[in-house]
């Protein structure tokens, strides 16, 4: 099971840190990712990290502003979001992949958290 938290209402330029805590699995065996879904839009990939935490990949629009990380000892993944923009407004979901490497395709994720709302006002 995955539990996401940390969302909220912020102003443009502010920062937020999302957390995703996992239970019931050997956390380090799985690549993890963050996805988001804005109102009226499809779910989109945001960032992914491999099981060891030493490889990451981001969608272009968040590169340089978002940082994905993980603490395998705490079974927790994070998404540090800086310089937030109104277009970052969405429900953010964490997910666990079927493999240990960085994973972009949503079809390769087998377990999903419940989502946390991030709203950025202009």
DSSP file (Angstrom, degrees, kcal/mol; ACC not computed):
  #  RESIDUE AA STRUCTURE BP1 BP2  ACC     N-H-->O    O-->H-N    N-H-->O    O-->H-N    TCO  KAPPA ALPHA  PHI   PSI    X-CA   Y-CA   Z-CA
    1    1 A X              0   0    0      0, 0.0    22,-2.0     0, 0.0     2,-0.4   0.000 360.0 360.0 360.0 146.6    0.0    0.0    0.0
    2    2 A X  E     -A   22   0A   0    110,-0.4     2,-0.5    20,-0.2   112,-0.4  -0.961 360.0-166.5-122.3 138.7    1.1    3.6   -0.7
    3    3 A X  E     -A   21   0A   0     18,-2.1    18,-2.5    -2,-0.4     2,-0.3  -0.964   7.4-163.1-128.3 113.8    0.1    6.7    1.2
    4    4 A X  E     +A   20   0A   0     -2,-0.5     2,-0.3    16,-0.2    16,-0.2  -0.714  18.4 157.2 -96.7 147.2    0.7   10.1   -0.3
    5    5 A X  E     +A   19   0A   0     14,-2.4    14,-2.7    -2,-0.3   111,-0.1  -0.960  32.6  76.6-155.1 170.0    0.7   13.3    1.7
    6    6 A X        +     0   0    0     -2,-0.3    11,-0.3     1,-0.3    -1,-0.1   0.362  56.9 135.6 107.7  -4.0    1.9   16.9    1.8
    7    7 A X        +     0   0    0     12,-0.1     2,-0.3    85,-0.1    -1,-0.3  -0.131  21.4 135.6 -69.7 172.8   -0.3   18.6   -0.7
    8    8 A X  E     -d  118   0B   0    109,-0.8   111,-2.8   108,-0.1     2,-0.6  -0.987  54.1 -65.7 172.1-173.8   -1.9   22.0   -0.1
    9    9 A X  E     +d  119   0B   0     -2,-0.3     2,-0.3   109,-0.2   111,-0.2  -0.918  56.1 158.6-105.6 121.0   -2.8   25.4   -1.4
   10   10 A X  E     -d  120   0B   0    109,-2.8   111,-2.9    -2,-0.6     2,-0.2  -0.842  37.4-106.6-134.3 170.2    0.2   27.7   -2.1
   11   11 A X  E >   -d  121   0B   0     -2,-0.3     3,-2.3   109,-0.2    73,-0.2  -0.637  51.0 -79.7 -95.6 158.3    1.0   30.8   -4.1
   12   12 A X  T 3  S+     0   0    0    109,-2.4    73,-0.2     1,-0.3    -1,-0.1  -0.303 119.8  28.3 -55.0 135.2    3.1   30.8   -7.3
   13   13 A X  T 3  S+     0   0    0     71,-3.0    70,-0.7     1,-0.3    -1,-0.3   0.206  96.7 117.2  95.3 -14.7    6.8   30.7   -6.5
   14   14 A X    <   -     0   0    0     -3,-2.3    70,-2.3    70,-0.2    -1,-0.3  -0.142  57.5-124.6 -78.0 178.3    6.3   28.8   -3.2
   15   15 A X        -     0   0    0     67,-0.2     2,-0.3    68,-0.2    67,-0.2  -0.893  21.8-179.1-125.5 154.7    7.5   25.3   -2.4
   16   16 A X  E     - B   0  81A   0     65,-2.2    65,-3.4    -2,-0.3     2,-0.5  -0.980  15.8-146.7-145.2 152.1    5.9   22.0   -1.2
   17   17 A X  E     - B   0  80A   0    -11,-0.3     2,-0.3    -2,-0.3    63,-0.2  -0.977  13.3-159.5-123.0 120.6    7.3   18.6   -0.3
   18   18 A X  E     - B   0  79A   0     61,-2.5    61,-2.1    -2,-0.5     2,-0.3  -0.709   6.6-160.0 -93.0 147.2    5.2   15.6   -1.0
   19   19 A X  E     -AB   5  78A   0    -14,-2.7   -14,-2.4    -2,-0.3     2,-0.4  -0.933   8.7-166.8-125.2 151.4    5.8   12.3    0.7
   20   20 A X  E     -AB   4  77A   0     57,-2.3    57,-2.6    -2,-0.3     2,-0.4  -0.937   8.3-164.2-139.8 114.1    4.8    8.7   -0.2
   21   21 A X  E     -AB   3  76A   0    -18,-2.5   -18,-2.1    -2,-0.4     2,-0.3  -0.848   7.3-156.3-104.6 134.0    5.1    6.0    2.4
   22   22 A X  E     +A    2   0A   0     53,-2.9     2,-0.3    -2,-0.4   -20,-0.2  -0.787  11.7 179.3-109.9 149.9    5.0    2.4    1.4
   23   23 A X        +     0   0    0    -22,-2.0     3,-0.1    -2,-0.3    52,-0.0  -0.980  58.4  35.7-142.0 155.6    4.0   -0.7    3.4
   24   24 A X  S    S+     0   0    0     -2,-0.3     2,-0.3     1,-0.2    -1,-0.1   0.644 101.1  72.2  81.8  14.4    3.8   -4.4    2.6
   25   25 A X  S    S-     0   0    0    -24,-0.1     2,-1.2    -3,-0.0    -1,-0.2  -0.982  91.0 -97.0-152.6 162.0    6.8   -4.6    0.2
   26   26 A X    >   -     0   0    0     -2,-0.3     3,-2.0     1,-0.2     4,-0.2  -0.738  43.9-158.1 -81.3  99.4   10.6   -4.6    0.1
   27   27 A X  G >  S+     0   0    0     -2,-1.2     3,-1.7     1,-0.3    -1,-0.2   0.813  81.7  57.5 -54.5 -43.2   10.7   -0.9   -0.8
   28   28 A X  G 3  S+     0   0    0      1,-0.3    -1,-0.3    44,-0.2    25,-0.1   0.607  93.6  70.0 -70.1 -10.6   14.2   -0.8   -2.4
   29   29 A X  G <  S+     0   0    0     -3,-2.0     2,-0.4    22,-0.1    -1,-0.3   0.566  94.1  68.9 -79.1  -7.7   13.2   -3.5   -4.9
   30   30 A X  S <  S-     0   0    0     -3,-1.7    70,-0.3    -4,-0.2     2,-0.2  -0.923  74.2-132.1-124.8 134.4   10.9   -1.2   -6.8
   31   31 A X        -     0   0    0     68,-3.5    66,-3.1    -2,-0.4     2,-0.3  -0.508  33.2-153.3 -67.5 149.8   11.3    1.9   -8.9
   32   32 A X  E     -FE  49  96B   0     17,-2.5    17,-2.5    64,-0.2     2,-0.3  -0.879  13.6-175.5-128.1 158.2    8.9    4.6   -7.8
   33   33 A X  E     -FE  48  95B   0     62,-2.3    62,-2.2    -2,-0.3     2,-0.4  -0.983  21.4-134.7-150.8 162.4    7.2    7.5   -9.6
   34   34 A X  E     +FE  47  94B   0     13,-2.9    12,-2.5    -2,-0.3    13,-1.6  -0.972  24.7 177.2-116.6 134.9    5.0   10.5   -9.2
   35   35 A X  E     -FE  45  93B   0     58,-2.9    58,-3.0    -2,-0.4     2,-0.3  -0.860   9.1-157.7-125.9 164.1    2.2   11.3  -11.6
   36   36 A X  E     -FE  44  92B   0      8,-2.5     8,-3.0    -2,-0.3     2,-0.4  -0.991   8.7-158.3-144.7 155.2   -0.3   14.1  -11.7
   37   37 A X  E     - E   0  91B   0     54,-2.2    54,-2.3    -2,-0.3     2,-0.2  -0.949  10.2-159.5-136.7 115.3   -3.8   14.7  -13.1
   38   38 A X    >   -     0   0    0      4,-0.5     3,-2.3    -2,-0.4    52,-0.2  -0.527  45.4 -74.6 -86.1 158.1   -5.1   18.2  -13.6
   39   39 A X  T 3  S+     0   0    0      1,-0.3    -1,-0.1    -2,-0.2     3,-0.1  -0.299 118.9   3.8 -55.2 127.2   -8.8   18.9  -13.9
   40   40 A X  T 3  S+     0   0    0      1,-0.3     2,-0.3    -3,-0.1    -1,-0.3   0.520 114.3 101.3  77.1   4.9  -10.1   17.8  -17.3
   41   41 A X  S <  S-     0   0    0     -3,-2.3    -1,-0.3     1,-0.1     2,-0.1  -0.784  73.9-101.0-121.0 164.9   -6.7   16.4  -18.3
   42   42 A X        -     0   0    0     -2,-0.3    -4,-0.5     1,-0.1     2,-0.1  -0.380  47.7 -86.8 -79.6 160.1   -5.2   12.9  -18.5
   43   43 A X        -     0   0    0     -6,-0.2     2,-0.4    -2,-0.1    -6,-0.2  -0.438  52.1-165.6 -62.2 134.6   -2.8   11.5  -15.9
   44   44 A X  E     -F   36   0B   0     -8,-3.0    -8,-2.5    -2,-0.1     2,-0.1  -0.962  22.0-108.0-131.5 149.0    0.8   12.5  -16.8
   45   45 A X  E     +F   35   0B   0     -2,-0.4   -10,-0.2   -10,-0.2     3,-0.1  -0.430  33.9 170.6 -68.3 140.6    4.2   11.4  -15.7
   46   46 A X  E     -     0   0B   0    -12,-2.5    13,-2.3     1,-0.4     2,-0.3   0.713  57.6 -23.5-115.5 -54.8    6.1   13.8  -13.4
   47   47 A X  E     -FG  34  58B   0    -13,-1.6   -13,-2.9    11,-0.2    -1,-0.4  -0.991  49.5-161.2-160.8 155.0    9.2   12.0  -12.1
   48   48 A X  E     -FG  33  57B   0      9,-2.2     9,-1.8    -2,-0.3     2,-0.3  -0.981   1.4-166.8-142.4 154.4   10.7    8.6  -11.4
   49   49 A X  E     -FG  32  56B   0    -17,-2.5   -17,-2.5    -2,-0.3     7,-0.2  -0.994  22.9-119.9-140.8 144.0   13.5    7.2   -9.3
   50   50 A X    >   -     0   0    0      5,-2.1     3,-0.8    -2,-0.3    51,-0.2  -0.234  37.1 -96.4 -80.0 174.3   15.1    3.8   -9.3
   51   51 A X  T 3  S+     0   0    0     49,-2.9   -21,-0.2     1,-0.3    50,-0.1   0.835 123.6  47.0 -61.9 -35.9   15.2    1.4   -6.3
   52   52 A X  T 3  S-     0   0    0     48,-0.2    -1,-0.3   -23,-0.1    20,-0.1   0.651 106.8-126.0 -80.7 -15.9   18.7    2.4   -5.1
   53   53 A X  S <  S+     0   0    0     -3,-0.8    17,-0.2     2,-0.2    -2,-0.1   0.612  81.8 106.7  83.7  12.2   17.8    6.1   -5.5
   54   54 A X        +     0   0    0      1,-0.1     2,-0.4    15,-0.1    -3,-0.1   0.389  69.7  56.5-108.0   4.0   20.8    7.0   -7.7
   55   55 A X        +     0   0    0     -5,-0.1    -5,-2.1     2,-0.0     2,-0.3  -0.999  61.4 170.5-135.3 135.0   19.0    7.4  -11.0
   56   56 A X  E     -G   49   0B   0     -2,-0.4     2,-0.3    -7,-0.2    -7,-0.2  -0.912  13.2-166.5-136.9 162.9   16.1    9.8  -11.7
   57   57 A X  E     -G   48   0B   0     -9,-1.8    -9,-2.2    -2,-0.3     2,-0.3  -0.977   9.0-168.8-152.6 141.1   14.1   11.1  -14.6
   58   58 A X  E     -G   47   0B   0     -2,-0.3   -11,-0.2   -11,-0.2     2,-0.2  -0.894  29.9-104.8-129.7 155.4   11.7   14.1  -14.9
   59   59 A X    >>  -     0   0    0    -13,-2.3     3,-1.6    -2,-0.3     4,-0.8  -0.538  43.7-112.3 -71.6 151.5    9.2   15.5  -17.4
   60   60 A X  G >4 S+     0   0    0      1,-0.3     3,-0.8     2,-0.2    -1,-0.1   0.847 110.9  61.7 -58.2 -38.1   10.7   18.5  -19.1
   61   61 A X  G 34 S+     0   0    0      1,-0.2    -1,-0.3     3,-0.0   -15,-0.0   0.642 110.7  38.9 -69.9 -12.7    8.3   21.1  -17.5
   62   62 A X  G X> S+     0   0    0     -3,-1.6     4,-2.5   -16,-0.2     3,-2.2   0.475  82.3 124.0-113.2  -4.6    9.5   20.3  -14.0
   63   63 A X  T << S+     0   0    0     -3,-0.8     4,-0.1    -4,-0.8    -3,-0.0  -0.321  81.7  16.1 -59.2 134.5   13.2   19.8  -14.6
   64   64 A X  T 34 S+     0   0    0      2,-0.4    -1,-0.3     1,-0.1     3,-0.1   0.260 126.4  58.7  85.6 -13.5   15.2   22.2  -12.4
   65   65 A X  T <4 S+     0   0    0     -3,-2.2    17,-2.0     1,-0.2     2,-0.3   0.711  98.8  52.7-114.1 -36.0   12.2   22.8  -10.1
   66   66 A X  E  <  -C   81   0A   0     -4,-2.5    -2,-0.4    15,-0.2     2,-0.4  -0.795  59.9-166.8-106.1 145.9   11.2   19.4   -8.8
   67   67 A X  E     -C   80   0A   0     13,-2.4    13,-3.0    -2,-0.3     2,-0.4  -0.984   5.3-158.1-133.1 123.1   13.5   16.9   -7.1
   68   68 A X  E     +C   79   0A   0     -2,-0.4     2,-0.3    11,-0.2    11,-0.2  -0.803  24.1 157.0 -97.4 140.8   12.5   13.2   -6.5
   69   69 A X  E     -C   78   0A   0      9,-1.7     9,-3.1    -2,-0.4     2,-0.3  -0.944  22.0-151.3-152.2 171.0   14.3   11.3   -3.7
   70   70 A X  E     -C   77   0A   0     -2,-0.3     2,-0.5     7,-0.3     7,-0.2  -0.996  12.5-153.2-149.9 151.3   13.8    8.3   -1.5
   71   71 A X  E > > -C   76   0A   0      5,-3.1     5,-1.9    -2,-0.3     3,-1.1  -0.910  11.9-171.9-123.0  98.7   14.8    7.0    1.9
   72   72 A X  G > 5S+     0   0    0     -2,-0.5     3,-0.6     1,-0.3   -44,-0.2   0.790  83.5  61.8 -66.9 -26.5   14.7    3.2    1.7
   73   73 A X  G 3 5S+     0   0    0      1,-0.2    -1,-0.3    -3,-0.1   -46,-0.0   0.794 113.2  37.1 -67.2 -26.1   15.2    2.9    5.5
   74   74 A X  G < 5S-     0   0    0     -3,-1.1    -1,-0.2     2,-0.2    -2,-0.2   0.345 106.2-126.1-105.1   4.0   12.0    4.8    6.0
   75   75 A X  T < 5 +     0   0    0     -3,-0.6   -53,-2.9    -4,-0.4     2,-0.4   0.884  68.7 130.6  52.2  41.1   10.1    3.2    3.1
   76   76 A X  E   < -BC  21  71A   0     -5,-1.9    -5,-3.1   -55,-0.2     2,-0.3  -0.973  44.5-163.3-133.8 139.8    9.4    6.7    1.9
   77   77 A X  E     -BC  20  70A   0    -57,-2.6   -57,-2.3    -2,-0.4     2,-0.3  -0.880  14.9-158.9-115.1 151.6    9.7    8.6   -1.4
   78   78 A X  E     -BC  19  69A   0     -9,-3.1    -9,-1.7    -2,-0.3     2,-0.4  -0.898  16.3-159.7-129.3 157.3    9.6   12.4   -1.7
   79   79 A X  E     -BC  18  68A   0    -61,-2.1   -61,-2.5    -2,-0.3     2,-0.6  -0.878  12.7-161.4-135.1 105.4    8.9   15.1   -4.3
   80   80 A X  E     -BC  17  67A   0    -13,-3.0   -13,-2.4    -2,-0.4     2,-0.6  -0.772  11.0-166.3 -86.2 120.9   10.4   18.4   -3.4
   81   81 A X  E     +BC  16  66A   0    -65,-3.4   -65,-2.2    -2,-0.6     2,-0.3  -0.940  10.1 175.2-117.2 116.5    8.6   21.0   -5.6
   82   82 A X        +     0   0    0    -17,-2.0   -67,-0.2    -2,-0.6   -68,-0.2  -0.752  60.1  21.6-115.3 162.6   10.1   24.5   -5.8
   83   83 A X  S    S-     0   0    0    -70,-0.7    -1,-0.2    -2,-0.3   -68,-0.2   0.903  84.9-158.5  49.0  48.6    9.1   27.6   -7.9
   84   84 A X        -     0   0    0    -70,-2.3   -71,-3.0    -3,-0.2     2,-0.3  -0.243   7.6-157.8 -63.9 145.6    5.6   26.2   -8.2
   85   85 A X    >   -     0   0    0    -73,-0.2     3,-2.3    -3,-0.1     4,-0.3  -0.840  31.2-110.7-119.8 155.9    3.4   27.5  -11.1
   86   86 A X  G >  S+     0   0    0     -2,-0.3     3,-1.8     1,-0.3    34,-0.3   0.843 117.3  63.8 -54.9 -32.5   -0.3   27.6  -11.5
   87   87 A X  G 3  S+     0   0    0      1,-0.3    -1,-0.3   -49,-0.0   -49,-0.1   0.562  89.1  68.5 -71.4  -6.3    0.0   24.9  -14.2
   88   88 A X  G <  S+     0   0    0     -3,-2.3    -1,-0.3    32,-0.1     2,-0.2   0.515  71.3 121.3 -84.5  -6.0    1.4   22.5  -11.5
   89   89 A X    <   +     0   0    0     -3,-1.8     2,-0.3    -4,-0.3    30,-0.2  -0.409  40.5 106.3 -61.6 124.1   -2.1   22.4  -10.0
   90   90 A X  E    S- H   0 118B   0     28,-2.0    28,-2.8    -2,-0.2     2,-0.6  -0.969  76.1 -81.2-177.6 170.3   -3.2   18.8  -10.0
   91   91 A X  E     -EH  37 117B   0    -54,-2.3   -54,-2.2    -2,-0.3     2,-0.5  -0.875  48.5-146.0 -88.7 126.9   -3.8   15.8   -7.9
   92   92 A X  E     -EH  36 116B   0     24,-3.0    24,-2.1    -2,-0.6     2,-0.4  -0.829  14.6-167.6-101.9 131.7   -0.5   14.1   -7.4
   93   93 A X  E     -E   35   0B   0    -58,-3.0   -58,-2.9    -2,-0.5     2,-0.3  -0.933  10.0-149.3-118.0 138.3   -0.2   10.3   -7.2
   94   94 A X  E     -E   34   0B   0     -2,-0.4    19,-2.9   -60,-0.2     2,-0.3  -0.787  21.8-176.6 -99.8 154.2    2.7    8.2   -6.1
   95   95 A X  E     -EI  33 112B   0    -62,-2.2   -62,-2.3    -2,-0.3     2,-0.5  -0.993  23.9-133.2-150.9 152.9    3.1    4.7   -7.6
   96   96 A X  E     -EI  32 111B   0     15,-2.4    14,-2.4    -2,-0.3    15,-1.5  -0.931  26.6-138.4-110.6 130.2    5.4    1.7   -7.4
   97   97 A X  E     - I   0 109B   0    -66,-3.1    12,-0.3    -2,-0.5     9,-0.0  -0.260  19.0-118.2 -82.9 170.4    6.7    0.1  -10.6
   98   98 A X  S    S+     0   0    0     10,-2.4     2,-0.3   -68,-0.1    11,-0.1   0.443  97.1  42.0 -85.9  -0.5    7.0   -3.6  -11.5
   99   99 A X  S    S-     0   0    0      9,-0.3   -68,-3.5     2,-0.2    -2,-0.2  -0.865  83.8-114.9-141.0 172.6   10.7   -3.3  -11.7
  100  100 A X  S    S+     0   0    0    -70,-0.3   -49,-2.9    -2,-0.3   -48,-0.2   0.667  83.5  84.2 -87.4 -17.7   13.6   -1.6   -9.9
  101  101 A X  S    S-     0   0    0    -51,-0.2    -2,-0.2     1,-0.2   -52,-0.2  -0.170  96.4 -71.6 -82.5 175.2   14.7    0.9  -12.6
  102  102 A X        -     0   0    0    -54,-0.1     2,-0.4   -71,-0.1    -1,-0.2  -0.443  56.4-165.3 -62.3 139.8   13.5    4.3  -13.5
  103  103 A X        +     0   0    0    -71,-0.3   -54,-0.1     1,-0.1   -46,-0.1  -0.979  26.1 170.6-141.5 121.4   10.1    3.9  -15.1
  104  104 A X        +     0   0    0     -2,-0.4     2,-0.2   -56,-0.1    -1,-0.1   0.839  55.7  89.5 -96.6 -41.8    8.2    6.4  -17.2
  105  105 A X    >   -     0   0    0      1,-0.2     3,-1.7     2,-0.1     4,-0.1  -0.399  65.6-147.6 -68.0 125.4    5.3    4.4  -18.6
  106  106 A X  G >  S+     0   0    0      1,-0.3     3,-1.8    -2,-0.2    -1,-0.2   0.787  95.2  69.1 -62.5 -26.5    2.2    4.3  -16.4
  107  107 A X  G 3  S+     0   0    0      1,-0.3    -1,-0.3     3,-0.0    -2,-0.1   0.704  92.5  59.9 -66.0 -17.1    1.5    0.8  -17.6
  108  108 A X  G <  S+     0   0    0     -3,-1.7   -10,-2.4   -11,-0.0     2,-0.4   0.299  86.1  92.6 -94.1   9.1    4.5   -0.4  -15.8
  109  109 A X  E <   +I   97   0B   0     -3,-1.8   -12,-0.3   -12,-0.3     3,-0.1  -0.885  47.2 178.5-104.4 134.9    3.3    0.7  -12.4
  110  110 A X  E     +     0   0B   0    -14,-2.4     2,-0.4    -2,-0.4   -13,-0.2   0.627  63.1  45.4-111.6 -17.6    1.3   -1.8  -10.3
  111  111 A X  E     -I   96   0B   0    -15,-1.5   -15,-2.4  -110,-0.0     2,-0.4  -0.995  63.1-169.7-135.5 135.3    0.5    0.0   -7.1
  112  112 A X  E     -I   95   0B   0     -2,-0.4  -110,-0.4   -17,-0.2   -17,-0.2  -0.946  15.8-133.5-128.5 142.8   -0.9    3.5   -6.7
  113  113 A X        -     0   0    0    -19,-2.9  -110,-0.2    -2,-0.4     3,-0.1  -0.248  36.0-101.8 -80.6 179.2   -1.5    5.8   -3.7
  114  114 A X        -     0   0    0   -112,-0.4   -21,-0.1     1,-0.1  -111,-0.1   0.591  60.3-113.1 -85.0 -11.0   -4.7    7.7   -3.2
  115  115 A X        -     0   0    0    -21,-0.1     2,-0.4     1,-0.1   -22,-0.2   0.180  18.1-131.3  93.9 146.8   -3.5   11.1   -4.4
  116  116 A X  E     - H   0  92B   0    -24,-2.1   -24,-3.0  -111,-0.1     2,-0.3  -1.000  23.5-119.9-136.2 134.7   -2.9   14.4   -2.8
  117  117 A X  E     - H   0  91B   0     -2,-0.4  -109,-0.8   -26,-0.2     2,-0.5  -0.563  23.8-172.4 -81.5 130.3   -4.1   17.8   -4.1
  118  118 A X  E     -dH   8  90B   0    -28,-2.8   -28,-2.0    -2,-0.3     2,-0.5  -0.989   5.2-177.3-118.9 122.3   -1.7   20.5   -5.0
  119  119 A X  E     -d    9   0B   0   -111,-2.8  -109,-2.8    -2,-0.5     2,-0.6  -0.981   5.9-168.8-123.9 124.3   -3.2   23.9   -5.8
  120  120 A X  E     -d   10   0B   0     -2,-0.5     2,-0.3   -34,-0.3  -109,-0.2  -0.948   9.1-155.9-115.9 117.2   -1.0   26.8   -6.9
  121  121 A X  E      d   11   0B   0   -111,-2.9  -109,-2.4    -2,-0.6   -35,-0.0  -0.637 360.0 360.0 -92.3 150.2   -2.6   30.2   -7.0
  122  122 A X              0   0    0     -2,-0.3    -1,-0.1  -111,-0.2  -111,-0.1   0.448 360.0 360.0 -89.5 360.0   -1.3   33.0   -9.2
